[in-house]
Structure formats: structure tokens, C-alpha cells
Amino acid sequence: MSQSVIDEPISVSRAQVRSQRHNAWFELILRSPASMAGLLIAIAAIGIGLFANILAPHDYAAVDVTQRFLPPSLGHPFGTDEFGRDLLSRVIFGARTSLIVALSSTLVGATLGVVLGVTAGYFGRASDEAIMRLMDIMLAFPSIVLGIALATVLGPSISNLALIIGFIQIPAFARVARSSTLVVKAQEYVVAARTLGQSNAGIMIRHVVPNILGPLVVLASLTVPGAIVTEAALSFLGLGVQPPTPSWGNLVFDGTRFIYSYPLLVALPGIVLSIAVLGFNLLGDGLRDVLDPRSRR
Amino acid sequence: MALAVPVLLGCSVLVFLLIHFAPGDPITSLIGVYPSVDQVAIMRHQLGLDQPLPIQYLLWLGRVLHGDLGTSLLTHTSVASSILQRLPTTLLLTAMSMAWALLIGITLGIASGFRRGGFIDTVSRVLSIIGISVPPFLAGIILILIFSVQLNLFPPGGSLDQYGLLALVLPSLALGIEYAAVVLRFTRASILEVLEQGYIRTARAKGLTPRAVEYRHAFGNALLPVLTVVGLRTGTLLSGALVTENVFSLPGLGTLLTGAIGLRDYPLVLGTTLVMAFMVVAVNLAVDLAYGLIDPRIKL
């Protein structure tokens, strides 16, 4: 009985807040042409990655030495590379690789970061100190150096890249999760849940995490373009995705060898990469304006 | 401030462990793929690789504190001297990028902040979102395509000895553009926020010209948050320098590090990484101290 008295008004008001927020969401995204463009680019990029095998006009690995360095044509809209492989198909499959790495690394970083950040914020004291000092050390480390070192140790592969880039993102998520947890844990519904004898783990999963999702979504939308760039930079240094599997980073890297003789080979993947990063950035900015009222300017 | 030491120690342990568990054996890269068992044992002993890991770490740390970063496994030259030789290029590159970023970022940020919604504001918003979306290595390639391949104005790569400061123009621009975009955004936002403050209204109310309000009252106060970003981002800038150097084959710490990693030259990798981490921590500390100078209300 007492449970429903405490529970009901809160769940109602939360539902109201949520529905209001939902309306504002769509309105604000639709109203801002920049966020709209970002949303469309992001959807298009993910769609291209998902349906790469349907969309690609050729086999991305099919070598044909008679067809080397062909200029763009109807058969090969982006032309062909130094092995006569169709560049458009490689860019399309590169989208799949780059996005798999970017999205799964963000998932890894967000999951571990949230676990650490919520734990630190919820329990406070010694665990807070220990976890956050560790995060400070990770943050002080130049991320590319950390990435290079980890990639050398683990060896270059797609799953390792996702782990490495995710690992680099942990402190950012931990910090945001911690500071939001500090706010949420002082709320009445958390105090109520504790009074009712819920376990700490239960409170964290059921009451804290759902209520700190807003800032985390914003952060995630802004780390995805960062992850795309980091993947590209590591692949560019030869520590990322290994040939013949294309990723946007190693396509650009391969292209730089022919920068004088055939600049399209570096320019086209580079442009596609930039547009995708631009799209995710615009979407992230839009989401931040919607979900984080403090930053609305 | 007290955090600087544990952070550095943490970094050193992390790098030490990471590189130590790296696949590939420095012995094989030193004496070939098929060495005799005795040769390997002697070599291991000479290099101290037969000691337990914590001992290896402590021995190394003790030497580092005496300024000895060890000798390269491959070239047998002192790591410290290799780093010192490469350091000026990286520092100059970072400094020049920061100069570009502050010049472009603060100028455009002020122009768009004070004239919100105007022509310059619109242009710089577009520029900043493009700047943030083009990663430095790609910006470098684009600059090479335009200014070296097409216009033949600057060298596409090469050392300071070959071309002097000319060798750094394109790399520093490539590295600075992204940073300029960040500085621009923060300067603009900071100016907009300061313009809302009470003392600006007071300054206007007492009849100061808009120019006096903007430059005497708003400008200085708007710069503090920008300084924070500049400081926080310097680490990113240094990291970016690693990649940019590889794009332009500039002989700095970045090319030193990637080369050393490729050859599994542990002491060189450890030394370079530690110096990089040290520089980032030092810059962060300097930024903290600079706060106190700019804003006397902040005490450390």
C-alpha cells in the first residue's frame, strides 16, 4: 500500500516529462535544418554499412590488373584503384567496417564507463576516489598514443580496434555518468527505493541508469564521429583494419601513395569520410541542444 | 597539482606493461630469426630481460629519474638524445598549430560573437563544423593536394633542415584547423555568455560606446573559458602531431614513435611515450597555474 503511494505520483510525473520531451525532440530536430541534415546523413551512412553487399556494384576484393586506375565511369562511378578494384564498392564496404568499429567501440566505452561512473558516483568515498583517479590517469594519456600502444599489443583486427577505441572512451563516459549519478542519487525516488529495502545494484540499474540516459546519449552521439576518426587515424598508421578488408582509414592511407599520379584515390574516400563525420557531428549537436537544456544557446 | 606525480607514474606503469606484453621479441629483431639458445640467454641477461617484470620496471624507472631513458635496442644510441633531437620539430609544429588556431579561432570567434547572426557568424559556423569534421590527417592530405601537388607552393613533406620553417607551414595548418574550429566555437559561446552579464549592462547604461564595452569589458572576461579549452586540448594537439608528422614525413616524435613500434624497440617506445605523457601533464599543470594569474579569485 505504502509502495503505491510513493510510487504512483512519481511514475506519472516521469511519464509526463518523458512525453513532453518526446514532442520537443522531434520538433527541435525537425526545426533545425542542420540537425535534420545530420540525421539524414547518419541514417544514410548506417544504411550503406548495413546493406553494403546489396549496394556495392562490384566485389570489393576482385583484382583485375587490366582495369587499374580507371577514371570514374558508369561502370565504376569512383573509378578503380591500383589493383583494378572498384573504388565505390570499397568505399561502401569501408563504411561497414568503419561504422562497425565506431558503433561497437562507443557501446564498449559507454557500458564500461557507465558501470564505473555510476559505481563511483553512487557509492562515493573511496571507490569514487579510486575510480576517478584512474580515469584521470587515462585522460592524461594522449589518446592516440594509448591507441597506438594498445593496437601494438593486441594486434590489428576489427574487434581489437573496437575494444581499443572503446577503452579510450571509458573516462569520458565515466565522468558524465558519475556527475549525473550524483544529481540523481539525491532525488526522492532513490531515497524512497532505498527505504523500501531495494539492493544497491537494483537501485542503480532500475532508478539511476534510466534517469541519466539523456546526457549519455548526447555524449555517445558525439563520440561516434570521434571513433570514426580514431579508427581512420589508426588504420592510416597501419595499426588498424588490415588489407584487403577496406575501411575508410586504410582506403585514404592506400590512396596517399598515389597522391601525385592519381589523387582521386585519396580524395574520394576522404570526402566520404568527412561527410559521414560531419553528419554525426551535426546530429550530436542537435541532440545536445534538445537533451541538454543548459547548452541551448 | 598533486595529481601530476601519480598520473605520471600511472602512465609509466601502463606503457611499461603494454609494450611488454606486445607480441614479437626484441631478441629476434636483434640477432635474427634463428639464434642459438645460448645467444638468446646471454642477450636476455645483458638487456635485463631475465629479471621479474616489477624489477625490470623499477630498474627502468630509477634510470629514468636520473635522466637516462636507456639505449635503443636497434641503433644503440641513447633514447634521450634521439628524443631531444626530434623534440624541437614536434614542439614547433604544436606551437605553430596553436598559433594558427588562436589567430583564426579567436578572431572569428570574436567577430561572430559580437555580431551574432551576421554574415561572419554564418560563415564561421559553417567553417567550424567543417573544421571539426575533417580530421587532421585528412586535412593534411587535402593541403598537400592543393598546395604541393597542384600549386607547388610548399614541400609535401620533409625535415626542418631541408626546408626550414617552410616545412612546417602545411603540417601546422592541417593540425591547427580542427583546433581553430574548437577555439572559435568556445570563444563565440563565451562572448555570448559574457554579454548577458550585469556589468556589461552597466557599462552600456553609463553610455560607453559599443566598441569600448566589447573590447574593454567583454573581451578579457570571455577569454578565461577559452583558456581552459586551449589547455585541455593541448594533449589532443600533441596526439594529433603524431599522426600529422606521419602524413608529412616530418622527423619528430610521432615518426620516431611509429618507427620504434614497427621495430619493437621497447626502450625507444617507452621513452617517447613517457615524454609525450609528461608534456601533456606539464601543459595541464601550466594551464591550472595560469588561471590563478588571470583570475585572482581562483586559488589552487
Contacts between the chains, C-beta under 8 A, distances in Angstrom:
chain1	res1	chain2	res2	distance
A	34	B	129	7.6
A	133	B	3	7.4
A	133	B	6	6.9
A	134	B	10	7.6
A	136	B	3	6.3
A	136	B	7	6.2
A	137	B	6	7.3
A	137	B	7	5.1
A	137	B	10	3.7
A	137	B	11	6.5
A	137	B	14	7.5
A	140	B	7	4.6
A	140	B	10	8.0
A	140	B	11	6.6
A	140	B	235	7.3
A	140	B	277	6.6
A	140	B	280	6.0
A	140	B	281	5.5
A	140	B	284	7.0
A	141	B	11	5.7
A	141	B	14	7.1
A	141	B	277	5.9
A	141	B	280	7.6
A	142	B	235	5.3
A	142	B	236	7.7
A	142	B	238	5.6
A	142	B	239	4.0
A	142	B	242	7.6
A	142	B	276	5.4
A	142	B	277	6.7
A	142	B	280	5.6
A	143	B	235	7.9
A	143	B	236	7.4
A	143	B	239	5.7
A	144	B	239	3.9
A	144	B	240	7.3
A	144	B	242	5.4
A	144	B	243	6.2
A	145	B	239	6.3
A	145	B	242	6.8
A	145	B	257	7.3
A	145	B	273	5.4
A	145	B	276	5.4
A	145	B	277	7.3
A	146	B	14	7.9
A	148	B	242	7.5
A	148	B	257	6.9
A	148	B	258	7.2
A	148	B	261	6.3
A	149	B	14	8.0
A	149	B	15	6.2
A	149	B	18	4.5
A	149	B	19	6.5
A	149	B	261	7.9
A	149	B	269	7.6
A	149	B	273	6.5
A	150	B	18	6.5
A	152	B	18	7.6
A	152	B	19	7.2
A	152	B	22	5.1
A	152	B	261	5.1
A	152	B	269	8.0
A	153	B	18	5.1
A	153	B	19	7.2
A	153	B	21	5.4
A	153	B	22	4.7
A	153	B	23	7.5
A	155	B	23	6.2
A	225	B	133	7.1
A	229	B	135	4.2
A	232	B	135	6.3
A	232	B	137	7.4
A	232	B	138	7.6
A	233	B	135	6.5
A	233	B	137	5.8
A	233	B	243	5.1
A	236	B	137	5.4
A	236	B	243	6.8
A	236	B	246	7.6
A	236	B	247	7.9
A	237	B	243	6.7
A	237	B	246	6.1
A	237	B	258	5.8
A	238	B	262	7.9
A	239	B	261	7.9
A	252	B	137	7.5
A	252	B	138	6.5
A	252	B	141	6.9
A	256	B	141	6.1
A	256	B	247	7.5
A	259	B	141	7.0
A	259	B	144	6.3
A	259	B	145	6.6
A	259	B	149	6.4
A	259	B	156	7.6
A	260	B	149	5.9
A	263	B	145	5.4
A	263	B	149	6.5
A	266	B	141	5.6
A	266	B	145	7.5
A	267	B	142	7.8
A	267	B	145	6.8
A	270	B	138	5.0
A	270	B	141	6.3
A	270	B	142	7.0
A	273	B	135	7.8
A	273	B	138	6.7
A	274	B	130	7.9
A	274	B	133	5.4
A	274	B	134	5.1
A	274	B	138	6.4
A	275	B	133	7.9
A	277	B	133	4.4
A	277	B	134	7.6
A	277	B	135	7.2
A	278	B	129	6.6
A	278	B	130	7.0
A	278	B	133	3.7
A	281	B	129	6.5
A	281	B	132	5.8
A	281	B	133	5.4
A	282	B	129	6.7
A	285	B	129	7.9
A	297	B	189	6.3
A	297	B	192	6.3
